[in-house]
Amino acid sequence: MKAVKYVAALFLMLIFAIVLGQIHPNRNRPLTNSSQATIWVLSDTHFIAPSLHDEKTAYTQIKRSAAGKDMDYQPVAINALVQNALKARPTALVITGDVTFNGEKASAESIMRRLQPLVANGTKVLIIPGNHDIYDGWARAYKGKRQLLTEQISPSDWRNIFHTSYEQAVAQDPNSLSYRVNLNRNYQLLMLDSNIYTIEPSNRPPNTGGKLTPQTMKWVRQQLAAGQKAHRKSIVFMHHNLYAHNEAVNQGFVLDNSDQLKTLLKAYHVPLLFSGHIHAQDISRDPDGQCPTIEVVSGAFSISPASYGVVTFTPNRITYQKHATDPTPYLTAKQRKNPDLLHYQRYLKQLFLQDGEGLAYGDLMDNGVTNQHDLDAAAKLMGVLNWRFFTGDDHPDKAELKRLKADPGWAVLERSPMLRRYLKEIVQDHNMNDNHLIINHP
């Protein structure tokens, strides 16, 4: 009789497991069973929902402070990205934070609707927040002459809006919006929430800095150990930087406790980490030579050249290649009459050049430079140098470097202590090629 009861109990447990499995399919399954996988990675879309703005005074004013971001045509650029991905069918598309302009809930909902065709087509959409996304006190709508408060994004809102990301997770951190995804049998993706935000709606600017709490750091260690046990290489994604990619400008961009994370990444032989935040395209090894992990910082999708990286994984090799977005094939007849859209890359570049030029004008005038000819020459050169740095094209050969330094604007820029220091950091990258990468590993 006992044996019958035991068998019956086992049978009931089996039935329960089958039913549970139907409700909650195997969450340990990878995104693909193929030994080769491709992900597209981008950052800092800073998308603002069209419903939150018009073309009037308040919106025009905020655009002037947008640091070279394209605020008018982001829906067109996102559509081009989606259409290209529908053709290429990458395994996943990853966005490493600052998805929204300033943490507007409507913007998060709007961009997810635009990414939904990828989900329907089989591409997994994996998104983590940036410092502008959760409880950002700057969340606004721009109507007429007024800036109007609009609903901010809570952590629970984030999980609900981007639920397709968390549905892929094999593990989620209970203390943050971090999660882990198995890419295939060779790799796992560790998606980290590195942001510092309040526990309720805010009336303050977003916190630029980032940190992994002790609880999340413990969770990270557990996930790295799980990957090692399963013989999967871990690839890490977060919004803040692991390394200082610019010695002149890095405060608030590098993770506050990056040394702790570097220790973990080294211990578990993590080959690659992706981040964003600084808006500049840059690939770097550890400047201190302590951690073997290579960091790829994705240039902001919202500025020139609206770039994304195509990352291909095979069992023993990872390749990365930057691409620029071209919306031209997907423009409507009406949009083709708009020269900004028809020549989108030219439009983006001009926006960013103007921002760099404005930086030079303001600082040089503060340092007593008043000659208009000198100001114009210096501003023009600064625009070009700044654009080169942010696009990852800051690897001039000796001849080109000599030509740049011979430009009449160079000597004028050096009259400013701040710009002189900045020049040393942006003119020539002494680390790695910023647009292409190959990693071979055991």
C-alpha positions as a Markdown table, in Angstrom:
| # | Residue | x | y | z |
|---|---|---|---|---|
| 1 | Met | 0.0 | 0.0 | 0.0 |
| 2 | Lys | 2.8 | 2.4 | 0.9 |
| 3 | Ala | 4.4 | 1.7 | -2.5 |
| 4 | Val | 1.2 | 2.5 | -4.3 |
| 5 | Lys | 0.9 | 5.8 | -2.4 |
| 6 | Tyr | 4.5 | 6.6 | -3.1 |
| 7 | Val | 4.0 | 6.0 | -6.9 |
| 8 | Ala | 0.8 | 8.0 | -6.8 |
| 9 | Ala | 2.6 | 10.9 | -5.1 |
| 10 | Leu | 5.4 | 10.8 | -7.7 |
| 11 | Phe | 2.8 | 10.8 | -10.4 |
| 12 | Leu | 1.0 | 13.8 | -9.0 |
| 13 | Met | 4.4 | 15.6 | -8.7 |
| 14 | Leu | 5.2 | 14.8 | -12.3 |
| 15 | Ile | 1.8 | 16.1 | -13.4 |
| 16 | Phe | 2.4 | 19.3 | -11.4 |
| 17 | Ala | 5.8 | 19.8 | -12.9 |
| 18 | Ile | 4.4 | 19.4 | -16.4 |
| 19 | Val | 1.7 | 21.9 | -15.8 |
| 20 | Leu | 4.1 | 24.3 | -14.1 |
| 21 | Gly | 6.5 | 23.9 | -17.1 |
| 22 | Gln | 3.6 | 24.8 | -19.5 |
| 23 | Ile | 2.9 | 28.0 | -17.5 |
| 24 | His | 6.5 | 28.9 | -16.9 |
| 25 | Pro | 8.7 | 27.3 | -19.7 |
| 26 | Asn | 12.3 | 26.4 | -19.0 |
| 27 | Arg | 13.8 | 29.8 | -18.0 |
| 28 | Asn | 17.3 | 28.3 | -18.4 |
| 29 | Arg | 16.9 | 27.9 | -22.1 |
| 30 | Pro | 19.3 | 30.1 | -24.2 |
| 31 | Leu | 18.2 | 32.7 | -26.7 |
| 32 | Thr | 19.5 | 30.4 | -29.4 |
| 33 | Asn | 20.7 | 26.8 | -29.7 |
| 34 | Ser | 23.2 | 27.8 | -32.4 |
| 35 | Ser | 26.9 | 28.0 | -31.7 |
| 36 | Gln | 27.0 | 31.3 | -33.6 |
| 37 | Ala | 25.0 | 34.3 | -32.4 |
| 38 | Thr | 24.8 | 37.9 | -33.3 |
| 39 | Ile | 23.7 | 40.8 | -31.1 |
| 40 | Trp | 23.3 | 44.5 | -32.0 |
| 41 | Val | 24.2 | 46.8 | -29.2 |
| 42 | Leu | 23.6 | 50.6 | -28.9 |
| 43 | Ser | 23.2 | 53.1 | -26.1 |
| 44 | Asp | 21.8 | 56.5 | -25.1 |
| 45 | Thr | 18.9 | 56.7 | -27.5 |
| 46 | His | 17.5 | 59.6 | -25.4 |
| 47 | Phe | 14.2 | 59.0 | -27.1 |
| 48 | Ile | 11.3 | 61.5 | -26.4 |
| 49 | Ala | 7.8 | 60.5 | -27.4 |
| 50 | Pro | 6.4 | 62.7 | -30.1 |
| 51 | Ser | 3.3 | 63.2 | -28.0 |
| 52 | Leu | 5.3 | 65.1 | -25.4 |
| 53 | His | 6.4 | 68.0 | -27.6 |
| 54 | Asp | 5.5 | 70.4 | -30.3 |
| 55 | Glu | 7.6 | 72.8 | -32.4 |
| 56 | Lys | 7.0 | 75.8 | -30.2 |
| 57 | Thr | 9.0 | 77.9 | -27.8 |
| 58 | Ala | 9.6 | 75.5 | -24.9 |
| 59 | Tyr | 10.7 | 72.6 | -27.2 |
| 60 | Thr | 12.9 | 74.9 | -29.3 |
| 61 | Gln | 14.6 | 76.1 | -26.1 |
| 62 | Ile | 15.3 | 72.6 | -24.8 |
| 63 | Lys | 16.8 | 71.6 | -28.1 |
| 64 | Arg | 19.4 | 74.3 | -27.8 |
| 65 | Ser | 20.7 | 72.5 | -24.7 |
| 66 | Ala | 20.6 | 69.0 | -26.1 |
| 67 | Ala | 24.4 | 68.7 | -26.7 |
| 68 | Gly | 24.2 | 67.8 | -30.3 |
| 69 | Lys | 21.3 | 65.2 | -29.9 |
| 70 | Asp | 18.8 | 64.7 | -32.7 |
| 71 | Met | 15.5 | 65.3 | -31.0 |
| 72 | Asp | 13.3 | 65.8 | -34.1 |
| 73 | Tyr | 13.9 | 62.6 | -36.1 |
| 74 | Gln | 14.5 | 59.9 | -33.5 |
| 75 | Pro | 11.4 | 58.1 | -34.6 |
| 76 | Val | 12.7 | 57.9 | -38.1 |
| 77 | Ala | 16.1 | 56.7 | -37.0 |
| 78 | Ile | 14.6 | 54.0 | -34.7 |
| 79 | Asn | 12.4 | 52.8 | -37.6 |
| 80 | Ala | 15.5 | 52.5 | -39.8 |
| 81 | Leu | 17.3 | 50.5 | -37.1 |
| 82 | Val | 14.3 | 48.2 | -36.7 |
| 83 | Gln | 13.8 | 47.7 | -40.4 |
| 84 | Asn | 17.5 | 46.8 | -40.8 |
| 85 | Ala | 17.3 | 44.4 | -37.9 |
| 86 | Leu | 14.2 | 42.8 | -39.3 |
| 87 | Lys | 16.2 | 41.9 | -42.4 |
| 88 | Ala | 19.4 | 40.9 | -40.6 |
| 89 | Arg | 17.6 | 39.0 | -37.8 |
| 90 | Pro | 20.2 | 39.3 | -35.0 |
| 91 | Thr | 19.7 | 37.0 | -32.0 |
| 92 | Ala | 19.2 | 40.1 | -29.8 |
| 93 | Leu | 19.2 | 43.8 | -29.7 |
| 94 | Val | 20.7 | 45.4 | -26.6 |
| 95 | Ile | 20.3 | 49.0 | -25.4 |
| 96 | Thr | 22.6 | 50.0 | -22.5 |
| 97 | Gly | 20.6 | 52.8 | -20.9 |
| 98 | Asp | 19.5 | 56.3 | -21.2 |
| 99 | Val | 16.7 | 54.9 | -23.4 |
| 100 | Thr | 14.5 | 58.0 | -22.7 |
| 101 | Phe | 15.3 | 61.7 | -23.0 |
| 102 | Asn | 14.7 | 62.4 | -19.3 |
| 103 | Gly | 12.8 | 59.5 | -17.8 |
| 104 | Glu | 9.4 | 60.1 | -19.3 |
| 105 | Lys | 7.1 | 57.1 | -18.9 |
| 106 | Ala | 5.4 | 58.0 | -22.2 |
| 107 | Ser | 8.8 | 57.9 | -24.0 |
| 108 | Ala | 9.7 | 54.4 | -22.6 |
| 109 | Glu | 6.3 | 53.1 | -23.8 |
| 110 | Ser | 6.6 | 54.8 | -27.2 |
| 111 | Ile | 10.1 | 53.4 | -28.0 |
| 112 | Met | 9.1 | 49.9 | -26.9 |
| 113 | Arg | 6.1 | 50.0 | -29.2 |
| 114 | Arg | 8.5 | 50.8 | -32.0 |
| 115 | Leu | 10.8 | 47.9 | -31.1 |
| 116 | Gln | 7.9 | 45.4 | -30.9 |
| 117 | Pro | 8.2 | 44.3 | -34.5 |
| 118 | Leu | 11.7 | 42.9 | -33.6 |
| 119 | Val | 10.1 | 40.8 | -30.7 |
| 120 | Ala | 7.5 | 39.5 | -33.1 |
| 121 | Asn | 10.2 | 38.6 | -35.6 |
| 122 | Gly | 12.2 | 36.6 | -33.1 |
| 123 | Thr | 14.9 | 39.0 | -32.1 |
| 124 | Lys | 15.1 | 39.4 | -28.3 |
| 125 | Val | 15.1 | 43.0 | -27.1 |
| 126 | Leu | 17.3 | 43.4 | -24.0 |
| 127 | Ile | 17.3 | 46.7 | -22.3 |
| 128 | Ile | 18.8 | 48.1 | -19.1 |
| 129 | Pro | 18.2 | 51.6 | -17.6 |
| 130 | Gly | 20.6 | 54.5 | -17.6 |
| 131 | Asn | 20.9 | 57.4 | -15.1 |
| 132 | His | 18.2 | 59.4 | -17.1 |
| 133 | Asp | 15.6 | 56.7 | -17.0 |
| 134 | Ile | 14.3 | 55.9 | -13.5 |
| 135 | Tyr | 12.7 | 58.7 | -11.4 |
| 136 | Asp | 14.3 | 61.5 | -13.3 |
| 137 | Gly | 13.1 | 64.8 | -11.9 |
| 138 | Trp | 13.6 | 66.4 | -15.3 |
| 139 | Ala | 10.8 | 64.5 | -16.9 |
| 140 | Arg | 8.8 | 67.0 | -18.9 |
| 141 | Ala | 6.4 | 67.6 | -21.8 |
| 142 | Tyr | 7.0 | 70.7 | -23.9 |
| 143 | Lys | 3.9 | 72.5 | -25.0 |
| 144 | Gly | 3.8 | 76.0 | -26.3 |
| 145 | Lys | 5.9 | 78.2 | -24.0 |
| 146 | Arg | 5.5 | 75.8 | -21.1 |
| 147 | Gln | 7.4 | 72.8 | -19.6 |
| 148 | Leu | 4.9 | 70.5 | -18.0 |
| 149 | Leu | 5.6 | 67.8 | -15.5 |
| 150 | Thr | 5.0 | 64.4 | -16.9 |
| 151 | Glu | 4.9 | 60.9 | -15.3 |
| 152 | Gln | 8.3 | 59.5 | -14.4 |
| 153 | Ile | 9.3 | 55.9 | -14.7 |
| 154 | Ser | 9.4 | 53.8 | -11.5 |
| 155 | Pro | 11.4 | 50.5 | -11.3 |
| 156 | Ser | 8.1 | 48.5 | -11.5 |
| 157 | Asp | 7.1 | 50.6 | -14.6 |
| 158 | Trp | 10.4 | 49.7 | -16.1 |
| 159 | Arg | 9.9 | 46.0 | -15.6 |
| 160 | Asn | 6.4 | 46.2 | -17.0 |
| 161 | Ile | 7.2 | 48.3 | -20.1 |
| 162 | Phe | 10.3 | 46.2 | -21.0 |
| 163 | His | 8.8 | 42.9 | -19.8 |
| 164 | Thr | 10.1 | 41.1 | -22.9 |
| 165 | Ser | 13.6 | 41.7 | -21.6 |
| 166 | Tyr | 12.9 | 40.2 | -18.2 |
| 167 | Glu | 11.0 | 37.3 | -19.7 |
| 168 | Gln | 14.4 | 36.1 | -21.2 |
| 169 | Ala | 16.1 | 36.2 | -17.8 |
| 170 | Val | 17.4 | 33.1 | -16.1 |
| 171 | Ala | 18.1 | 35.2 | -13.0 |
| 172 | Gln | 17.0 | 38.6 | -11.7 |
| 173 | Asp | 18.6 | 40.7 | -9.0 |
| 174 | Pro | 16.0 | 41.4 | -6.3 |
| 175 | Asn | 17.8 | 44.6 | -5.3 |
| 176 | Ser | 18.1 | 46.2 | -8.7 |
| 177 | Leu | 16.9 | 46.0 | -12.3 |
| 178 | Ser | 19.8 | 43.7 | -13.2 |
| 179 | Tyr | 19.3 | 40.3 | -14.9 |
| 180 | Arg | 21.1 | 37.5 | -16.6 |
| 181 | Val | 20.4 | 35.9 | -19.9 |
| 182 | Asn | 21.9 | 32.8 | -21.5 |
| 183 | Leu | 22.8 | 33.7 | -25.1 |
| 184 | Asn | 23.7 | 30.1 | -26.1 |
| 185 | Arg | 25.7 | 27.2 | -24.7 |
| 186 | Asn | 28.9 | 29.2 | -24.9 |
| 187 | Tyr | 28.0 | 32.7 | -23.6 |
| 188 | Gln | 25.8 | 34.4 | -21.0 |
| 189 | Leu | 24.9 | 38.1 | -20.9 |
| 190 | Leu | 25.0 | 39.9 | -17.6 |
| 191 | Met | 22.7 | 43.0 | -17.8 |
| 192 | Leu | 23.6 | 45.3 | -14.9 |
| 193 | Asp | 21.6 | 48.3 | -13.4 |
| 194 | Ser | 24.5 | 50.5 | -12.3 |
| 195 | Asn | 22.3 | 53.6 | -11.6 |
| 196 | Ile | 21.7 | 55.6 | -8.4 |
| 197 | Tyr | 18.1 | 56.7 | -8.1 |
| 198 | Thr | 15.5 | 57.5 | -5.5 |
| 199 | Ile | 12.8 | 55.2 | -4.2 |
| 200 | Glu | 10.0 | 57.6 | -5.2 |
| 201 | Pro | 9.4 | 60.2 | -7.9 |
| 202 | Ser | 12.0 | 62.9 | -7.8 |
| 203 | Asn | 12.1 | 66.7 | -8.2 |
| 204 | Arg | 15.9 | 66.8 | -8.8 |
| 205 | Pro | 18.2 | 66.2 | -11.7 |
| 206 | Pro | 19.3 | 62.6 | -12.3 |
| 207 | Asn | 22.4 | 61.4 | -10.5 |
| 208 | Thr | 25.2 | 61.2 | -13.0 |
| 209 | Gly | 27.3 | 58.7 | -11.0 |
| 210 | Gly | 26.7 | 55.0 | -10.7 |
| 211 | Lys | 27.5 | 52.2 | -8.3 |
| 212 | Leu | 26.7 | 48.6 | -7.7 |
| 213 | Thr | 25.4 | 48.1 | -4.2 |
| 214 | Pro | 27.0 | 45.3 | -2.0 |
| 215 | Gln | 23.9 | 43.2 | -2.5 |
| 216 | Thr | 24.0 | 43.6 | -6.3 |
| 217 | Met | 27.8 | 43.0 | -6.3 |
| 218 | Lys | 27.2 | 39.7 | -4.4 |
| 219 | Trp | 24.5 | 38.8 | -7.0 |
| 220 | Val | 27.0 | 39.6 | -9.8 |
| 221 | Arg | 29.5 | 37.2 | -8.2 |
| 222 | Gln | 26.9 | 34.5 | -8.0 |
| 223 | Gln | 26.0 | 34.9 | -11.7 |
| 224 | Leu | 29.6 | 34.9 | -12.8 |
| 225 | Ala | 30.1 | 31.7 | -10.8 |
| 226 | Ala | 27.0 | 30.2 | -12.4 |
| 227 | Gly | 28.4 | 31.0 | -15.8 |
| 228 | Gln | 31.8 | 29.5 | -15.0 |
| 229 | Lys | 30.1 | 26.3 | -13.7 |
| 230 | Ala | 28.1 | 26.0 | -16.9 |
| 231 | His | 31.2 | 26.7 | -19.0 |
| 232 | Arg | 29.7 | 29.9 | -20.4 |
| 233 | Lys | 31.8 | 33.0 | -20.9 |
| 234 | Ser | 30.2 | 36.0 | -19.3 |
| 235 | Ile | 29.7 | 39.3 | -21.3 |
| 236 | Val | 28.7 | 42.3 | -19.2 |
| 237 | Phe | 26.5 | 45.2 | -20.0 |
| 238 | Met | 25.9 | 48.4 | -18.0 |
| 239 | His | 25.4 | 52.1 | -18.4 |
| 240 | His | 28.4 | 53.5 | -16.5 |
| 241 | Asn | 32.0 | 53.0 | -17.6 |
| 242 | Leu | 34.4 | 50.5 | -16.2 |
| 243 | Tyr | 37.4 | 52.6 | -17.2 |
| 244 | Ala | 38.2 | 56.3 | -17.6 |
| 245 | His | 38.0 | 56.8 | -21.3 |
| 246 | Asn | 38.9 | 60.5 | -21.1 |
| 247 | Glu | 41.3 | 61.8 | -18.4 |
| 248 | Ala | 39.9 | 65.3 | -18.7 |
| 249 | Val | 36.3 | 64.3 | -18.4 |
| 250 | Asn | 35.5 | 61.2 | -16.4 |
| 251 | Gln | 34.0 | 62.2 | -13.0 |
| 252 | Gly | 30.5 | 60.8 | -12.7 |
| 253 | Phe | 30.9 | 58.5 | -15.8 |
| 254 | Val | 33.1 | 55.7 | -14.3 |
| 255 | Leu | 31.4 | 53.4 | -11.9 |
| 256 | Asp | 32.1 | 54.5 | -8.3 |
| 257 | Asn | 33.2 | 51.0 | -7.2 |
| 258 | Ser | 34.8 | 50.0 | -10.5 |
| 259 | Asp | 37.8 | 48.5 | -8.8 |
| 260 | Gln | 35.6 | 46.0 | -7.0 |
| 261 | Leu | 33.9 | 45.0 | -10.3 |
| 262 | Lys | 37.3 | 44.8 | -12.1 |
| 263 | Thr | 38.5 | 42.3 | -9.4 |
| 264 | Leu | 35.4 | 40.1 | -10.1 |
| 265 | Leu | 35.8 | 40.4 | -13.9 |
| 266 | Lys | 39.4 | 39.4 | -13.7 |
| 267 | Ala | 38.7 | 36.5 | -11.4 |
| 268 | Tyr | 36.1 | 35.1 | -13.7 |
| 269 | His | 38.0 | 35.8 | -16.9 |
| 270 | Val | 35.3 | 38.1 | -18.4 |
| 271 | Pro | 36.6 | 39.1 | -21.9 |
| 272 | Leu | 34.2 | 41.9 | -22.8 |
| 273 | Leu | 32.0 | 44.6 | -21.3 |
| 274 | Phe | 29.7 | 47.1 | -23.0 |
| 275 | Ser | 28.7 | 50.5 | -21.6 |
| 276 | Gly | 27.5 | 53.9 | -22.7 |
| 277 | His | 26.9 | 57.2 | -20.8 |
| 278 | Ile | 29.8 | 59.3 | -22.1 |
| 279 | His | 28.2 | 59.4 | -25.6 |
| 280 | Ala | 31.7 | 58.8 | -27.2 |
| 281 | Gln | 32.5 | 55.7 | -29.2 |
| 282 | Asp | 35.6 | 54.2 | -27.5 |
| 283 | Ile | 37.2 | 50.8 | -27.1 |
| 284 | Ser | 39.8 | 50.4 | -24.4 |
| 285 | Arg | 41.8 | 48.0 | -22.3 |
| 286 | Asp | 42.4 | 48.8 | -18.7 |
| 287 | Pro | 44.6 | 51.9 | -18.6 |
| 288 | Asp | 46.0 | 50.6 | -15.3 |
| 289 | Gly | 46.8 | 47.2 | -16.8 |
| 290 | Gln | 45.1 | 45.3 | -14.0 |
| 291 | Cys | 42.0 | 43.9 | -15.6 |
| 292 | Pro | 42.0 | 41.9 | -18.8 |
| 293 | Thr | 38.4 | 42.8 | -19.7 |
| 294 | Ile | 38.1 | 45.0 | -22.9 |
| 295 | Glu | 35.4 | 47.7 | -22.6 |
| 296 | Val | 33.4 | 48.9 | -25.6 |
| 297 | Val | 31.6 | 52.2 | -25.0 |
| 298 | Ser | 28.9 | 52.7 | -27.6 |
| 299 | Gly | 28.6 | 56.2 | -29.0 |
| 300 | Ala | 25.1 | 57.7 | -28.3 |
| 301 | Phe | 22.6 | 56.6 | -30.9 |
| 302 | Ser | 21.0 | 60.1 | -30.5 |
| 303 | Ile | 24.1 | 61.9 | -31.9 |
| 304 | Ser | 26.2 | 61.6 | -35.0 |
| 305 | Pro | 26.5 | 59.0 | -36.6 |
| 306 | Ala | 23.5 | 57.2 | -34.9 |
| 307 | Ser | 25.7 | 54.2 | -34.5 |
| 308 | Tyr | 25.2 | 50.7 | -33.3 |
| 309 | Gly | 27.6 | 47.7 | -33.0 |
| 310 | Val | 27.2 | 44.3 | -34.6 |
| 311 | Val | 28.7 | 41.7 | -32.3 |
| 312 | Thr | 29.2 | 38.1 | -33.6 |
| 313 | Phe | 29.9 | 35.3 | -31.2 |
| 314 | Thr | 31.4 | 31.9 | -32.1 |
| 315 | Pro | 32.8 | 29.4 | -29.6 |
| 316 | Asn | 36.3 | 30.9 | -29.6 |
| 317 | Arg | 35.9 | 34.3 | -31.1 |
| 318 | Ile | 34.0 | 37.6 | -30.6 |
| 319 | Thr | 34.0 | 40.3 | -33.3 |
| 320 | Tyr | 32.6 | 43.8 | -33.1 |
| 321 | Gln | 32.0 | 46.3 | -35.9 |
| 322 | Lys | 30.4 | 49.8 | -35.6 |
| 323 | His | 27.8 | 50.7 | -38.1 |
| 324 | Ala | 26.0 | 54.0 | -38.9 |
| 325 | Thr | 22.3 | 54.3 | -39.3 |
| 326 | Asp | 21.0 | 55.2 | -42.8 |
| 327 | Pro | 17.2 | 55.9 | -42.8 |
| 328 | Thr | 17.1 | 56.7 | -46.6 |
| 329 | Pro | 15.8 | 53.3 | -47.8 |
| 330 | Tyr | 12.8 | 53.6 | -45.4 |
| 331 | Leu | 11.7 | 57.2 | -46.0 |
| 332 | Thr | 8.2 | 58.0 | -47.1 |
| 333 | Ala | 7.7 | 60.2 | -50.2 |
| 334 | Lys | 6.9 | 63.1 | -47.9 |
| 335 | Gln | 10.0 | 62.5 | -45.8 |
| 336 | Arg | 12.2 | 62.4 | -48.9 |
| 337 | Lys | 11.3 | 66.1 | -49.4 |
| 338 | Asn | 13.0 | 66.9 | -46.1 |
| 339 | Pro | 16.7 | 67.6 | -46.7 |
| 340 | Asp | 17.6 | 66.7 | -43.1 |
| 341 | Leu | 16.2 | 63.2 | -43.5 |
| 342 | Leu | 17.4 | 62.7 | -47.1 |
| 343 | His | 20.9 | 63.6 | -46.0 |
| 344 | Tyr | 20.6 | 62.4 | -42.4 |
| 345 | Gln | 24.3 | 61.7 | -41.7 |
| 346 | Arg | 25.1 | 65.2 | -42.9 |
| 347 | Tyr | 22.4 | 66.7 | -40.7 |
| 348 | Leu | 23.6 | 64.8 | -37.6 |
| 349 | Lys | 27.2 | 65.8 | -38.2 |
| 350 | Gln | 26.2 | 69.5 | -38.5 |
| 351 | Leu | 24.3 | 69.3 | -35.3 |
| 352 | Phe | 27.3 | 68.0 | -33.4 |
| 353 | Leu | 29.8 | 70.4 | -35.1 |
| 354 | Gln | 27.6 | 73.3 | -33.9 |
| 355 | Asp | 27.7 | 72.0 | -30.4 |
| 356 | Gly | 31.5 | 71.7 | -30.3 |
| 357 | Glu | 31.8 | 75.2 | -31.9 |
| 358 | Gly | 29.6 | 76.6 | -29.2 |
| 359 | Leu | 31.8 | 75.0 | -26.5 |
| 360 | Ala | 34.9 | 76.8 | -28.0 |
| 361 | Tyr | 33.2 | 80.2 | -28.4 |
| 362 | Gly | 32.0 | 80.3 | -24.9 |
| 363 | Asp | 35.2 | 79.2 | -23.2 |
| 364 | Leu | 37.5 | 81.3 | -25.3 |
| 365 | Met | 35.5 | 84.5 | -24.7 |
| 366 | Asp | 35.6 | 83.7 | -21.0 |
| 367 | Asn | 39.4 | 83.6 | -21.4 |
| 368 | Gly | 39.6 | 87.0 | -23.1 |
| 369 | Val | 39.7 | 86.0 | -26.7 |
| 370 | Thr | 37.7 | 88.7 | -28.6 |
| 371 | Asn | 39.0 | 88.7 | -32.1 |
| 372 | Gln | 36.2 | 87.3 | -34.3 |
| 373 | His | 38.6 | 85.7 | -36.9 |
| 374 | Asp | 40.5 | 83.9 | -34.1 |
| 375 | Leu | 37.2 | 82.8 | -32.5 |
| 376 | Asp | 35.8 | 81.5 | -35.8 |
| 377 | Ala | 39.0 | 79.5 | -36.6 |
| 378 | Ala | 39.2 | 78.0 | -33.2 |
| 379 | Ala | 35.5 | 77.1 | -33.0 |
| 380 | Lys | 35.6 | 75.5 | -36.4 |
| 381 | Leu | 38.5 | 73.3 | -35.5 |
| 382 | Met | 37.1 | 72.4 | -32.1 |
| 383 | Gly | 33.9 | 71.3 | -33.8 |
| 384 | Val | 35.8 | 68.9 | -36.0 |
| 385 | Leu | 38.1 | 67.5 | -33.3 |
| 386 | Asn | 35.2 | 67.0 | -30.9 |
| 387 | Trp | 33.2 | 65.2 | -33.6 |
| 388 | Arg | 36.2 | 62.9 | -34.4 |
| 389 | Phe | 36.5 | 62.0 | -30.8 |
| 390 | Phe | 32.9 | 61.2 | -30.2 |
| 391 | Thr | 32.6 | 59.1 | -33.4 |
| 392 | Gly | 35.7 | 57.1 | -32.5 |
| 393 | Asp | 37.7 | 58.4 | -35.5 |
| 394 | Asp | 40.5 | 59.9 | -33.3 |
| 395 | His | 43.4 | 57.9 | -34.8 |
| 396 | Pro | 45.2 | 60.4 | -37.0 |
| 397 | Asp | 48.5 | 59.3 | -38.7 |
| 398 | Lys | 51.5 | 61.5 | -38.3 |
| 399 | Ala | 50.7 | 63.6 | -41.4 |
| 400 | Glu | 47.2 | 64.3 | -40.4 |
| 401 | Leu | 48.2 | 65.1 | -36.8 |
| 402 | Lys | 50.7 | 67.6 | -38.2 |
| 403 | Arg | 48.1 | 69.2 | -40.4 |
| 404 | Leu | 45.6 | 69.5 | -37.5 |
| 405 | Lys | 48.2 | 71.2 | -35.2 |
| 406 | Ala | 49.1 | 73.6 | -38.1 |
| 407 | Asp | 45.5 | 74.8 | -38.3 |
| 408 | Pro | 45.2 | 78.5 | -37.3 |
| 409 | Gly | 42.6 | 77.6 | -34.7 |
| 410 | Trp | 44.9 | 75.3 | -32.8 |
| 411 | Ala | 47.0 | 78.0 | -31.2 |
| 412 | Val | 43.9 | 80.0 | -30.3 |
| 413 | Leu | 42.4 | 76.9 | -28.6 |
| 414 | Glu | 45.5 | 76.6 | -26.5 |
| 415 | Arg | 44.9 | 80.0 | -25.0 |
| 416 | Ser | 42.3 | 78.3 | -22.8 |
| 417 | Pro | 43.7 | 76.1 | -20.0 |
| 418 | Met | 40.6 | 73.9 | -20.1 |
| 419 | Leu | 40.6 | 73.5 | -23.9 |
| 420 | Arg | 44.3 | 72.9 | -23.9 |
| 421 | Arg | 43.9 | 70.0 | -21.5 |
| 422 | Tyr | 40.8 | 68.7 | -23.4 |
| 423 | Leu | 42.8 | 68.8 | -26.7 |
| 424 | Lys | 45.4 | 66.4 | -25.3 |
| 425 | Glu | 42.6 | 63.9 | -24.6 |
| 426 | Ile | 40.5 | 64.0 | -27.7 |
| 427 | Val | 42.9 | 64.5 | -30.6 |
| 428 | Gln | 44.7 | 61.1 | -30.6 |
| 429 | Asp | 43.6 | 57.8 | -29.0 |
| 430 | His | 46.6 | 55.9 | -27.8 |
| 431 | Asn | 44.6 | 52.8 | -26.8 |
| 432 | Met | 42.7 | 50.7 | -29.3 |
| 433 | Asn | 40.8 | 51.0 | -32.6 |
| 434 | Asp | 37.4 | 52.3 | -31.5 |
| 435 | Asn | 35.3 | 50.9 | -34.4 |
| 436 | His | 36.4 | 47.3 | -34.8 |
| 437 | Leu | 37.5 | 44.6 | -32.4 |
| 438 | Ile | 38.4 | 40.9 | -32.6 |
| 439 | Ile | 38.8 | 38.8 | -29.4 |
| 440 | Asn | 40.1 | 35.3 | -29.6 |
| 441 | His | 39.7 | 33.2 | -26.4 |
| 442 | Pro | 40.0 | 29.6 | -25.3 |
